[in-house]
Amino acid sequence: MTVLKIILMLCISAMVGDFVLVIFESMPINIWVARFIGGVGASLSALLFAYLFIFKDKKQRQ
């Protein structure tokens, strides 16, 4: 995995987490719950991109 893919993956997952946070921030819930949900969204998107970039790339090389 190249450094460019890692940086791209981190930036996109941070944007996804921020987008989820903005959506839940406007709801009448505690801000820490909204931040936690945004963090979960960022983590899940990072895991998805890691799966796509790492495991799919390794399968193609074999």
C-alpha positions, 0 to 999 in steps of 0.5 A: 500500500503506497503512502498516497493510498494511506493519506487518501484513505485517512482523508476520505474517512475523516470527511465521512466522519465529519459528515456523519457528525454534522448530521447528528449534531443538528439532532436533539441529542447529547454532543458526545453521542453525536461525536461518538457516532461520527467516530464510528462512521469514520472508523467503519469507512476507514476499515472499508477502504483498507479492505478495498485497498489492501485485501483486493490489491493482494488478491490481484497480485497473486 
